[in-house]
């Protein structure tokens, strides 16, 4: 009986309530009847929800990538490779996010990282933008997950605190503590297999309508979170140790790189990801020299090793987004890596980026995300100006310069997507 009560809190509520009411002098039988009806409904609803989730879990199983639905429109992938396309493809960073009311409705019921770890929930959130805007406007989906699942895989506890963001239960005090504090070589399939499951399930549900993008945070960005213990405006602790413990910092960055390579390869070979993006979100907090020493080598290594592991038969386009690192020589350095596309933030003029990159890489970006607070007509003007500065449509993927913000309106996101569609047929030269 005790075990049944532990598994069914509604039954315990029923017994407690009736016992309390029976002790009252003015006990009324119909009150018990009302309680019984309420509890029966509660138990029935909980039972149905449990059975639904169990049924979903039983139905889902990974499908071999070769057996997943074939892609119907690969425009965005061709653009990432620099091939000519009939239109300019477009997606939005953080397109599955809090600006969508349907996203907020689901998130209110589930803790953030629980959603990330539950393939059915991650799949639902990933598909929401496509269901709202349609494949005629949105050229790709990106899997719903988070860059901090990698530190979690390496043994760190991270919680998403409302109003504050990610918080580490115990930060890494210094890079030299990593060998004793972290799992330096985790079982990537065991610790991050749920992301692969979410990718695979989403590929099944997409039915080939648009490509699915996988991603990871980049080594320095992840190391900075580990040492700062959360978000930071200055990264003073993380940067301090690049000077005080350079060798230990390199060792930690290499360990993170090794995990990322395995993680990204699994996303493609087991999950079915059709493109990959690496987010070096904290690049702009480094000086040009520190970026060259502690960011670029690991970014380059990831692209090279992932492509080597995938080979020609399983290759997918790779995107690098090194936010804020637009100094002289950085784009040129990224051109020498094995990435196919360079993502641009909003702080660089598209015409300047085109000139510096030439035809060596495709470009992705870079509308100032704040533009989506503007009226729709102003959004259209800004989109046209951005696309015009890029010039040639070849090797161009339209996107934002950073992710969608929670306060933004879905209709403004739609205005951005519609503007890209409408101006795809206009000469930009």
C-alpha positions as CSV (number, residue, x, y, z in Angstrom):
1,X,0.0,0.0,0.0
2,X,2.8,2.4,0.9
3,X,4.5,1.8,-2.5
4,X,1.2,2.6,-4.3
5,X,0.9,5.8,-2.4
6,X,4.4,6.9,-3.3
7,X,3.7,6.2,-7.0
8,X,0.3,7.9,-6.9
9,X,0.2,11.1,-4.9
10,X,-3.4,11.8,-5.9
11,X,-4.5,8.7,-4.0
12,X,-2.7,10.0,-0.9
13,X,-4.4,13.3,-1.4
14,X,-7.8,11.6,-1.5
15,X,-7.2,9.6,1.7
16,X,-5.8,12.6,3.6
17,X,-8.7,14.8,2.5
18,X,-11.5,12.3,3.4
19,X,-9.9,11.5,6.7
20,X,-9.9,15.2,7.6
21,X,-13.5,15.7,6.5
22,X,-14.7,12.6,8.5
23,X,-13.3,14.2,11.7
24,X,-15.5,17.3,11.2
25,X,-18.8,17.4,13.1
26,X,-20.7,18.7,10.2
27,X,-19.5,16.2,7.7
28,X,-21.6,16.1,4.5
29,X,-21.6,13.0,2.2
30,X,-21.8,15.1,-1.0
31,X,-18.4,16.7,-0.1
32,X,-16.8,13.3,-0.3
33,X,-18.5,12.7,-3.6
34,X,-17.0,15.9,-5.0
35,X,-13.6,15.0,-3.8
36,X,-13.9,11.5,-5.3
37,X,-14.9,12.9,-8.7
38,X,-12.0,15.4,-8.6
39,X,-9.4,12.8,-7.6
40,X,-10.7,10.4,-10.2
41,X,-10.3,13.0,-12.9
42,X,-6.9,13.9,-11.7
43,X,-5.7,10.3,-11.7
44,X,-7.3,9.7,-15.1
45,X,-5.5,12.7,-16.6
46,X,-2.2,11.8,-15.1
47,X,-2.6,8.2,-16.2
48,X,-3.3,9.3,-19.8
49,X,-0.3,11.7,-19.9
50,X,1.9,9.0,-18.5
51,X,0.7,6.5,-21.0
52,X,1.1,9.0,-23.9
53,X,4.7,9.6,-22.9
54,X,5.4,5.9,-22.5
55,X,3.9,5.2,-25.9
56,X,6.0,7.9,-27.5
57,X,9.1,6.5,-25.8
58,X,8.3,3.0,-27.0
59,X,7.5,4.1,-30.6
60,X,10.8,6.0,-31.0
61,X,13.9,4.2,-31.9
62,X,16.9,5.4,-33.9
63,X,16.6,4.8,-37.6
64,X,19.8,4.2,-39.5
65,X,20.8,7.5,-41.2
66,X,20.6,5.8,-44.7
67,X,17.0,5.0,-44.0
68,X,15.8,8.4,-42.9
69,X,13.5,10.4,-45.2
70,X,15.3,11.9,-48.2
71,X,15.7,15.6,-48.4
72,X,13.3,17.4,-50.8
73,X,15.0,20.8,-50.9
74,X,18.8,21.1,-50.4
75,X,19.0,24.8,-51.4
76,X,20.6,25.9,-48.1
77,X,23.2,23.1,-48.2
78,X,24.2,24.1,-51.7
79,X,24.5,27.7,-50.6
80,X,26.7,26.6,-47.7
81,X,29.0,24.9,-50.2
82,X,29.1,28.0,-52.4
83,X,27.0,26.6,-55.2
84,X,24.6,28.7,-57.3
85,X,21.0,28.7,-55.9
86,X,17.7,30.0,-57.3
87,X,16.9,31.9,-54.1
88,X,18.6,33.0,-50.9
89,X,18.0,30.5,-48.2
90,X,17.4,31.7,-44.6
91,X,17.1,30.5,-41.0
92,X,17.4,32.3,-37.7
93,X,19.7,31.6,-34.8
94,X,17.5,30.7,-31.7
95,X,14.5,30.4,-34.0
96,X,13.1,27.8,-31.6
97,X,12.9,30.2,-28.6
98,X,10.9,32.1,-26.1
99,X,9.6,34.6,-28.6
100,X,7.1,31.9,-29.7
101,X,4.1,31.5,-27.4
102,X,3.9,27.8,-28.2
103,X,7.5,27.5,-27.0
104,X,6.6,29.2,-23.7
105,X,3.6,27.0,-23.2
106,X,5.7,23.9,-23.4
107,X,8.6,25.2,-21.4
108,X,6.4,26.2,-18.5
109,X,5.7,22.5,-17.9
110,X,9.3,21.3,-18.1
111,X,12.7,22.3,-16.8
112,X,15.1,23.5,-19.5
113,X,17.6,20.7,-19.5
114,X,14.8,18.2,-19.1
115,X,13.6,19.3,-22.4
116,X,17.1,19.0,-23.9
117,X,17.3,15.4,-22.5
118,X,13.9,14.3,-23.7
119,X,14.0,13.7,-27.5
120,X,10.3,14.0,-27.9
121,X,10.2,17.4,-26.3
122,X,13.3,18.7,-28.1
123,X,11.9,17.5,-31.4
124,X,8.6,19.4,-30.7
125,X,10.4,22.6,-30.0
126,X,12.7,22.2,-33.0
127,X,9.7,21.9,-35.3
128,X,7.7,24.8,-33.9
129,X,9.2,27.5,-36.2
130,X,8.7,25.4,-39.3
131,X,5.1,24.6,-38.3
132,X,4.5,28.4,-37.8
133,X,6.4,29.8,-40.8
134,X,6.4,26.9,-43.2
135,X,9.2,25.6,-45.5
136,X,8.4,28.2,-48.1
137,X,9.9,30.8,-45.7
138,X,12.2,28.8,-43.4
139,X,15.0,26.9,-45.2
140,X,16.3,24.8,-42.3
141,X,15.6,23.7,-38.7
142,X,18.3,23.7,-36.0
143,X,18.0,21.1,-33.2
144,X,16.8,22.4,-29.9
145,X,19.6,21.9,-27.4
146,X,22.3,23.9,-25.6
147,X,26.0,24.4,-25.8
148,X,26.4,23.6,-22.1
149,X,25.5,19.9,-22.6
150,X,29.2,19.4,-23.3
151,X,30.4,20.6,-19.8
152,X,27.6,18.4,-18.4
153,X,29.0,15.4,-20.3
154,X,32.4,16.2,-18.7
155,X,30.9,15.9,-15.2
156,X,29.8,19.4,-14.4
157,X,26.4,20.3,-13.0
158,X,24.6,23.1,-14.8
159,X,21.2,24.5,-14.0
160,X,19.2,27.0,-16.0
161,X,17.9,29.5,-13.5
162,X,14.9,31.7,-14.5
163,X,15.9,35.3,-14.9
164,X,19.6,34.5,-14.5
165,X,20.6,32.0,-17.1
166,X,23.0,29.0,-16.7
167,X,24.6,28.5,-13.3
168,X,27.2,25.9,-12.5
169,X,26.8,24.3,-9.1
170,X,30.6,24.3,-8.7
171,X,32.8,26.2,-11.1
172,X,36.2,25.0,-12.2
173,X,38.5,27.1,-10.1
174,X,41.4,26.9,-12.5
175,X,42.4,24.9,-15.6
176,X,45.0,22.9,-13.7
177,X,42.2,21.5,-11.6
178,X,40.5,20.0,-14.7
179,X,42.1,16.5,-14.5
180,X,40.9,15.9,-11.0
181,X,37.6,17.7,-11.4
182,X,36.4,16.7,-14.8
183,X,35.8,13.6,-16.8
184,X,38.4,14.4,-19.5
185,X,37.4,11.5,-21.8
186,X,33.7,10.9,-21.3
187,X,31.7,8.3,-23.2
188,X,30.1,10.7,-25.7
189,X,27.4,8.3,-26.8
190,X,26.4,7.5,-23.2
191,X,26.4,11.1,-22.0
192,X,25.1,13.0,-25.1
193,X,23.2,10.3,-26.9
194,X,19.9,12.1,-26.1
195,X,20.9,14.9,-28.5
196,X,21.6,12.3,-31.2
197,X,18.2,10.7,-30.4
198,X,16.5,14.1,-30.7
199,X,18.2,14.7,-34.1
200,X,17.2,11.3,-35.4
201,X,13.6,11.7,-34.2
202,X,13.4,15.2,-35.7
203,X,14.7,13.9,-39.1
204,X,11.9,11.3,-39.0
205,X,9.3,13.9,-38.2
206,X,10.6,16.5,-40.8
207,X,10.0,13.9,-43.5
208,X,12.6,15.6,-45.7
209,X,10.9,19.1,-45.8
210,X,14.0,21.0,-44.9
211,X,17.5,20.2,-43.7
212,X,18.3,19.8,-40.0
213,X,21.3,21.6,-38.4
214,X,23.3,20.2,-35.5
215,X,25.7,22.3,-33.4
216,X,28.1,22.6,-30.5
217,X,29.7,25.3,-28.5
218,X,33.4,26.0,-29.3
219,X,36.2,25.1,-26.9
220,X,37.1,28.6,-25.5
221,X,33.4,29.5,-25.0
222,X,32.8,26.3,-23.1
223,X,36.0,26.7,-21.0
224,X,35.0,30.2,-20.2
225,X,31.6,29.1,-18.8
226,X,33.3,26.4,-16.8
227,X,35.7,28.8,-15.1
228,X,33.3,31.7,-14.7
229,X,30.5,29.4,-13.4
230,X,28.0,31.0,-15.7
231,X,27.6,34.0,-17.9
232,X,30.1,36.9,-17.5
233,X,30.4,40.4,-19.0
234,X,34.2,40.4,-18.8
235,X,35.4,36.8,-18.6
236,X,38.1,38.1,-16.3
237,X,38.7,34.8,-14.6
238,X,38.8,32.8,-17.8
239,X,41.2,35.2,-19.5
240,X,43.4,35.5,-16.4
241,X,44.3,31.8,-16.6
242,X,45.2,32.1,-20.3
243,X,48.2,34.1,-18.9
244,X,48.7,32.4,-15.6
245,X,48.2,28.8,-16.7
246,X,48.7,28.7,-20.5
247,X,49.7,25.1,-20.7
248,X,46.9,23.9,-18.5
249,X,44.5,26.1,-20.5
250,X,45.7,24.4,-23.7
251,X,45.3,21.0,-22.2
252,X,41.7,21.8,-21.1
253,X,40.9,23.2,-24.5
254,X,42.2,20.1,-26.2
255,X,40.1,17.9,-24.0
256,X,37.0,19.9,-24.8
257,X,37.9,19.8,-28.5
258,X,38.2,16.0,-28.4
259,X,34.7,15.7,-26.9
260,X,33.3,18.1,-29.5
261,X,34.7,16.2,-32.4
262,X,33.2,13.0,-31.3
263,X,29.9,14.7,-30.5
264,X,29.6,16.4,-33.9
265,X,30.5,13.2,-35.7
266,X,27.8,11.3,-33.8
267,X,25.3,14.0,-34.7
268,X,25.8,13.3,-38.4
269,X,26.5,9.5,-38.5
270,X,23.9,8.5,-35.9
271,X,21.5,11.4,-35.6
272,X,21.3,12.4,-39.3
273,X,22.3,16.1,-38.9
274,X,22.7,17.6,-42.4
275,X,24.8,20.6,-41.5
276,X,26.8,21.6,-38.4
277,X,27.5,24.9,-36.7
278,X,30.2,25.6,-34.1
279,X,29.4,28.6,-31.9
280,X,32.4,30.6,-30.5
281,X,30.1,33.0,-28.8
282,X,32.8,34.5,-26.6
283,X,35.4,35.1,-29.3
284,X,35.0,38.9,-29.2
285,X,36.0,39.0,-25.5
286,X,39.5,37.9,-26.5
287,X,42.2,40.1,-27.9
288,X,43.3,39.3,-31.5
289,X,46.4,37.6,-30.2
290,X,44.5,35.5,-27.6
291,X,42.0,34.5,-30.2
292,X,44.8,33.4,-32.5
293,X,46.4,31.4,-29.7
294,X,43.4,30.0,-27.8
295,X,40.5,29.9,-30.1
296,X,41.5,29.6,-33.8
297,X,43.7,26.5,-33.5
298,X,40.8,24.5,-31.8
299,X,38.2,25.8,-34.3
300,X,40.4,24.7,-37.1
301,X,41.1,21.4,-35.6
302,X,37.4,20.6,-35.1
303,X,36.6,21.3,-38.8
304,X,39.6,19.3,-40.0
305,X,39.0,16.2,-37.8
306,X,35.2,16.1,-38.3
307,X,35.7,16.2,-42.1
308,X,38.3,13.5,-41.9
309,X,36.1,11.3,-39.7
310,X,33.0,11.7,-41.9
311,X,34.8,11.3,-45.2
312,X,33.4,12.2,-48.6
313,X,30.4,9.8,-48.3
314,X,29.0,11.3,-45.1
315,X,30.2,14.9,-45.5
316,X,28.0,17.8,-44.4
317,X,28.7,21.5,-44.6
318,X,30.3,23.1,-41.6
319,X,29.6,26.6,-40.3
320,X,31.7,28.6,-37.9
321,X,30.3,31.5,-35.9
322,X,33.1,33.4,-34.2
323,X,31.1,36.2,-32.7
324,X,32.8,39.6,-32.3
325,X,36.1,38.6,-33.9
326,X,36.1,40.9,-36.9
327,X,39.6,42.3,-36.5
328,X,41.9,42.5,-39.4
329,X,43.1,39.0,-40.3
330,X,40.5,37.0,-38.5
331,X,38.1,36.4,-41.4
332,X,41.2,35.7,-43.5
333,X,42.4,33.1,-41.0
334,X,39.0,31.4,-40.9
335,X,39.2,31.2,-44.7
336,X,42.2,28.9,-44.3
337,X,40.2,26.4,-42.2
338,X,38.0,23.6,-43.4
339,X,34.7,25.3,-42.6
340,X,32.5,25.8,-45.6
341,X,30.6,28.9,-44.3
342,X,31.5,31.7,-42.0
343,X,28.8,33.1,-39.9
344,X,28.9,36.9,-39.4
345,X,27.6,38.9,-36.5
346,X,25.9,42.3,-36.9
347,X,29.0,44.4,-36.3
348,X,30.6,44.0,-39.7
349,X,29.5,45.5,-43.0
350,X,28.5,42.7,-45.4
351,X,30.4,44.4,-48.2
352,X,33.6,44.5,-46.2
353,X,33.2,40.8,-45.3
354,X,32.7,39.9,-48.9
355,X,35.8,41.8,-49.9
356,X,37.9,40.2,-47.2
357,X,36.6,36.7,-47.8
358,X,36.3,36.8,-51.6
359,X,34.9,33.6,-53.0
360,X,36.8,31.4,-50.6
361,X,33.9,30.8,-48.2
362,X,30.1,31.2,-48.2
363,X,28.8,33.8,-45.7
364,X,25.9,33.6,-43.3
365,X,24.2,36.5,-41.6
366,X,24.0,39.2,-40.5
367,X,21.0,41.4,-39.8
368,X,21.2,43.2,-36.5
369,X,18.8,41.2,-34.3
370,X,17.4,44.4,-32.8
371,X,16.0,45.3,-36.2
372,X,13.2,42.9,-35.4
373,X,11.8,45.3,-32.9
374,X,11.1,47.7,-35.8
375,X,7.8,47.9,-37.8
376,X,7.6,45.4,-40.7
377,X,8.3,48.0,-43.4
378,X,11.5,49.1,-41.7
379,X,12.5,45.4,-41.4
380,X,12.1,45.0,-45.1
381,X,14.2,48.1,-45.8
382,X,17.0,46.8,-43.6
383,X,16.9,43.3,-45.1
384,X,17.1,44.8,-48.6
385,X,20.1,46.9,-47.6
386,X,21.9,43.9,-46.0
387,X,21.3,41.7,-49.0
388,X,22.4,44.4,-51.4
389,X,25.7,44.8,-49.5
390,X,26.4,41.1,-49.8
391,X,26.1,41.5,-53.5
392,X,26.1,38.1,-55.2
393,X,23.5,35.7,-54.1
394,X,25.9,32.8,-54.5
395,X,27.4,31.5,-51.3
396,X,24.9,33.5,-49.2
397,X,22.7,32.3,-46.4
398,X,20.5,35.0,-44.8
399,X,20.4,35.0,-41.0
400,X,20.5,37.3,-38.0
401,X,23.7,38.6,-36.5
402,X,22.8,36.9,-33.2
403,X,19.9,34.9,-31.8
404,X,16.2,35.8,-31.5
405,X,15.3,37.6,-28.2
406,X,12.4,36.6,-25.9
407,X,10.6,39.9,-26.2
408,X,10.4,39.9,-30.0
409,X,7.2,39.3,-31.9
410,X,6.7,36.2,-34.1
411,X,5.1,38.4,-36.8
412,X,8.4,40.4,-37.0
413,X,10.4,37.3,-37.5
414,X,7.9,36.4,-40.3
415,X,8.5,39.8,-41.8
416,X,12.2,39.1,-41.9
417,X,11.7,35.8,-43.6
418,X,9.2,37.2,-46.1
419,X,11.6,40.0,-47.0
420,X,14.4,37.5,-47.7
421,X,12.0,35.5,-49.9
422,X,10.7,38.5,-51.7
423,X,14.1,40.1,-52.4
424,X,15.6,36.7,-53.6
425,X,14.3,37.5,-57.0
426,X,15.7,41.0,-57.1
427,X,19.1,41.9,-58.5
428,X,21.4,42.7,-55.7
429,X,24.4,43.9,-57.7
